[in-house]
Amino acid sequence: MSHRFRKIKNLLLFIPMLFIYSVFVILPRKTALCIASDVAKLLYPLLKKEKRIAFDNLAVIEPDPLKRRLIVRKLFVNIAKNLVDMMRLWWLRRDKLFSVVDVEGEEEIRKLYNRGKGVLLITTHQGAFEYIPAYLAAKGYKLVVVGRRLYDPRLDRMLVSMRRSWGTVNLATDKEPEKLSRFLSSGYLVGLLVDLNLRSVKNEKSILFGREVLSPKGPVLLALRSSSPVVPLAIRRTRDDRFKITVLPGFYLLRSGNLDEDVRAGLLLFNRCVESLIMLAVDEWPWTHPRFL
């Protein structure tokens, strides 16, 4: 695909996306979420490939086909609602943010953060995950968010601007890892998504839910080289369309002197954390991603 054709294609996608974004931002939240839910239900019969991938992937935790179908159906509704809430995050007032987010275990982050040596936060692409850095930054933590660049520079600039509006530092995954180490040594929280294998990062084979997967090795290397504590956390939607952030106990990766073995052990430990986080809300994690080998 030529560069010019790609630019035209991205523009044709960006214009309707900008319109949809504007509509969902203007509408009252309850109305916007109702529309998102209805649209997801209407599109559900058409998303055959995505449904099949999700249905097959869910077999790692749910053998019953009927229960899997119910999870997949609810998954698409939750994805739509979470996308809408993340669209609205840029314009959300701080008091409104605090009114819809509850946190379980924040004292674990505060305890390690107050030591002033940095904390590595690992999380997943489940729920309205952009609310996690927004909430922590609004609470006064120094925070760096690491993420891949979006395919369209205009969308990427919007996302980065939204994150910065809450007070977070944004770094792309292709930035030098030395920058992350410097932020950790300066006492920052560094947030990383560690649950999916993406082409833009280096991956290594590991195990997730008993199945072979490719997992990003960068976060493990960062934890090993910085000796910073690691804290897993995730966000999920509650029945009343509020959010709950759950923070799991922090830990340190052990260093044996054999880097390859330490990376493999670290990947397994990170994936155990990912499993625990996914099980908090199995109908909000992107099972549509071709995760398993």
For each residue, the residues with C-beta under 8 A, 3 or more apart:
1: 5 6 9
2: 5 6
3: 6 7
4: 7 8
5: 1 2 8 9
6: 1 2 3 9 10
7: 3 4 10 11
8: 4 5 11 12
9: 1 5 6 12 13
10: 6 7 13 14 151 152 154
11: 7 8 14 15
12: 8 9 15 16
13: 9 10 16 17 152
14: 10 11 17 18 152 154 155
15: 11 12 18 19
16: 12 13 19 20
17: 13 14 20 21 155
18: 14 15 21 22
19: 15 16 22 23
20: 16 17 23 24
21: 17 18 24 25 87
22: 18 19 25 26
23: 19 20 26 27
24: 20 21 27 32 35 36 84 87 88
25: 21 22 87 88 90 91
26: 22 23
27: 23 24 31 32 35
28: 31 32
29: 32 33 85 88 241
30: 33 34 241
31: 27 28 34 35
32: 24 27 28 29 35 36 84 88
33: 29 30 36 37 81 84 85 241
34: 30 31 37 38
35: 24 27 31 32 38 39 84
36: 24 32 33 39 40 77 80 81 83 84
37: 33 34 40 41 77 80 81
38: 34 35 41 42
39: 35 36 42 43 80
40: 36 37 43 44 76 77 79 80 81
41: 37 38 44 76 77
42: 38 39
43: 39 40 46 47 76
44: 40 41 47 51 73 76
45:
46: 43
47: 43 44 50 51 76
48: 51 52
49: 52 53
50: 47 53 54 76 288
51: 44 47 48 54 55 72
52: 48 49 55 56
53: 49 50 56 57 287 288 289 290
54: 50 51 57 58 72 75 287 288
55: 51 52 58 59 65 68 69 72
56: 52 53 59
57: 53 54 60 287 288 289 291 292
58: 54 55 61 62 68 71 72 282 287
59: 55 56 62 63 68
60: 57 208 209 210 211 292
61: 58 209 278 279 282
62: 58 59 67 68 71 282
63: 59
64: 67 68
65: 55 68 69
66: 69 70
67: 62 64 70 71
68: 55 58 59 62 64 65 71 72
69: 55 65 66 72 73
70: 66 67 73 74
71: 58 62 67 68 74 75 282 283 287
72: 51 54 55 58 68 69 75 76 287
73: 44 69 70 76 77
74: 70 71 77 78 283
75: 54 71 72 78 79 283 284 285 287 288
76: 40 41 43 44 47 50 72 73 79 80
77: 36 37 40 41 73 74 80 81
78: 74 75 81 82 127 237 283 284
79: 40 75 76 82 83 284 286
80: 36 37 39 40 76 77 83 84
81: 33 36 37 40 77 78 84 85 237 241
82: 78 79 85 86 127 128 237 284
83: 36 79 80 86 87
84: 24 32 33 35 36 80 81 87 88
85: 29 33 81 82 88 89 128 131
86: 82 83 89 128 129 130 131
87: 21 24 25 83 84 90
88: 24 25 29 32 84 85 91 92
89: 85 86 92 97 128 130 131 134 162 166
90: 25 87 158 161 162 165
91: 25 88
92: 88 89 96 97 134
93: 96 97
94: 97 98 138
95: 98 99
96: 92 93 99 100
97: 89 92 93 94 100 101 131 134 135 138
98: 94 95 101 135 138
99: 95 96
100: 96 97 241 242 243
101: 97 98 131 135 235 242 243 244 245
102: 238 242 243 244 245
103: 106 135 244 245 247
104: 244 245 246 247
105: 108 109 233 246 247 248 249
106: 103 109 110 139 245 247
107: 110 111
108: 105 111 112 231 247 248 249 250
109: 105 106 112 113 119 121 136 141 189 231 233 247 250
110: 106 107 113 114
111: 107 108 114 115
112: 108 109 115 119 229 231 250
113: 109 110 116 119 141 187 189
114: 110 111
115: 111 112
116: 113 187
117: 184 185 187 228
118: 183 184 185 186 187 188 189 190 226 228
119: 109 112 113 184 189 190 228 229 230 231 250
120: 184 190 192 219 222 223 226 228 229 230 231
121: 109 132 189 190 191 192 230 231 232 233
122: 192 193 194 219 230 231 232 233 270 273 274
123: 129 132 191 192 193 194 195 232 233 234 235 277
124: 129 193 194 195 234 274 277 278 285
125: 129 193 195 196 285 286 289
126: 129 195 234 235 236 277 278 281 284 285 286
127: 78 82 131 234 235 236 237 243 281 284
128: 82 85 86 89 131 235 237 243
129: 86 123 124 125 126 132 193 234 235
130: 86 89 133 134 162 163
131: 85 86 89 97 101 127 128 134 135 235 243 245
132: 121 123 129 135 136 191 233 234 235 245
133: 130 136 137 143 145 163 166 168 191
134: 89 92 97 130 131 137 138 163 166 168
135: 97 98 101 103 131 132 138 139 245
136: 109 132 133 139 141 143 189 191
137: 133 134 140 141 143 166 167 168
138: 94 97 98 134 135 166 167
139: 106 135 136
140: 137
141: 109 113 136 137 189
142: 186 187 188 189
143: 133 136 137 167 168 169 188 189 190 191
144: 168 169 170 171 180 183 188 189 190 191
145: 133 163 168 169 170 171 191
146: 171 172 173 175 180 190 191 192 193
147: 159 170 171 172 173 193
148: 172 173 174 198 200 201
149: 153 156 172 173 174 200
150: 153 155 156 159
151: 10 155
152: 10 13 14 155 156
153: 149 150 156 157
154: 10 14 157 158
155: 14 17 150 151 152 158 159
156: 149 150 152 153 159 160
157: 153 154 160 161
158: 90 154 155 161 162
159: 147 150 155 156 162 163
160: 156 157 163 164 170
161: 90 157 158 164 165
162: 89 90 130 158 159 165 166
163: 130 133 134 145 159 160 166 168 170
164: 160 161 167 168 169 170
165: 90 161 162
166: 89 133 134 137 138 162 163
167: 137 138 143 164
168: 133 134 137 143 144 145 163 164
169: 143 144 145 164 183 188
170: 144 145 147 160 163 164
171: 144 145 146 147 175 179 180
172: 146 147 148 149 175
173: 146 147 148 149 198 200 201 218
174: 148 149 200
175: 146 171 172 179 180
176: 179
177: 180 181 218 221 222 225
178: 181 182
179: 171 175 176 182 183
180: 144 146 171 175 177 183 184 190 222 226
181: 177 178 184 185 222 225 226
182: 178 179 185 186
183: 118 144 169 179 180 186 188 190
184: 117 118 119 120 180 181 187 188 190 222 226 228
185: 117 118 181 182 226
186: 118 142 182 183
187: 113 116 117 118 142 184
188: 118 142 143 144 169 183 184
189: 109 113 118 119 121 136 141 142 143 144
190: 118 119 120 121 143 144 146 180 183 184 222 228
191: 121 123 132 133 136 143 144 145 146
192: 120 121 122 123 146 218 219 222
193: 122 123 124 125 129 146 147 196
194: 122 123 124 215 216 219 270 273 274
195: 123 124 125 126 274 277 278 285
196: 125 193 216 286 289 291
197: 203 213 214 215 216 291
198: 148 173 201 203 216
199:
200: 148 149 173 174
201: 148 173 198 216 218
202: 216 217 218
203: 197 198 214 215 216 217
204: 214 215 217 263 264 267
205: 212 213 214 215 293
206: 212 213 214 215 264 267 268 271
207: 210 211 212 213 268 271
208: 60 211 213 215 271 274 275 291 292
209: 60 61 275
210: 60 207
211: 60 207 208 292 293
212: 205 206 207 292 293
213: 197 205 206 207 208 271 291 292 293
214: 197 203 204 205 206 293
215: 194 197 203 204 205 206 208 267 270 271
216: 194 196 197 198 201 202 203 219
217: 202 203 204 220 221 263 267
218: 173 177 192 201 202 221 222
219: 120 122 192 194 216 222 223 270
220: 217 223 224 253 263 266 267 270
221: 177 217 218 224 225 263
222: 120 177 180 181 184 190 192 218 219 225 226 228
223: 120 219 220 226 227 228 230 252 253 266
224: 220 221 227 253 255 259 262 263 266
225: 177 181 221 222
226: 118 120 180 181 184 185 222 223
227: 223 224 252 255
228: 117 118 119 120 184 190 222 223
229: 112 119 120 250 251 252
230: 119 120 121 122 223 250 251 252 253 270
231: 108 109 112 119 120 121 122 247 248 249 250
232: 121 122 123 247 248 273 274 276 277
233: 105 109 121 122 123 132 245 246 247 248 277
234: 123 124 126 127 129 132 245 246 277 278 280 281
235: 101 123 126 127 128 129 131 132 243 244 245 246
236: 126 127 243 244 246 280 281 284
237: 78 81 82 127 128 241 242 243 281 284
238: 102 241 242 243 244
239:
240:
241: 29 30 33 81 100 237 238
242: 100 101 102 237 238
243: 100 101 102 127 128 131 235 236 237 238
244: 101 102 103 104 235 236 238
245: 101 102 103 104 106 131 132 135 233 234 235
246: 104 105 233 234 235 236 277 280
247: 103 104 105 106 108 109 231 232 233
248: 105 108 231 232 233 273 276 277
249: 105 108 231
250: 108 109 112 119 229 230 231
251: 229 230 269
252: 223 227 229 230
253: 220 223 224 230 262 265 266 269
254: 262 265
255: 224 227 262
256: 261 262
257:
258: 261 262
259: 224 262 263
260: 263 264
261: 256 258 264 265
262: 224 253 254 255 256 258 259 265 266
263: 204 217 220 221 224 259 260 266 267
264: 204 206 260 261 267 268
265: 253 254 261 262 268 269
266: 220 223 224 253 262 263 269 270
267: 204 206 215 217 220 263 264 270 271
268: 206 207 264 265 271 272
269: 251 253 265 266 272 273
270: 122 194 215 219 220 230 266 267 273 274
271: 206 207 208 213 215 267 268 274 275
272: 268 269 275 276
273: 122 194 232 248 269 270 276 277
274: 122 124 194 195 208 232 270 271 277 278
275: 208 209 271 272 278 279
276: 232 248 272 273 279 280
277: 123 124 126 195 232 233 234 246 248 273 274 280
278: 61 124 126 195 234 274 275 281 282 285
279: 61 275 276 282
280: 234 236 246 276 277
281: 126 127 234 236 237 278 284 285
282: 58 61 62 71 278 279 285
283: 71 74 75 78
284: 75 78 79 82 126 127 236 237 281
285: 75 124 125 126 195 278 281 282
286: 79 125 126 196 289
287: 53 54 57 58 71 72 75 291
288: 50 53 54 57 75
289: 53 57 125 196 286
290: 53
291: 57 196 197 208 213 287
292: 57 60 208 211 212 213
293: 205 211 212 213 214
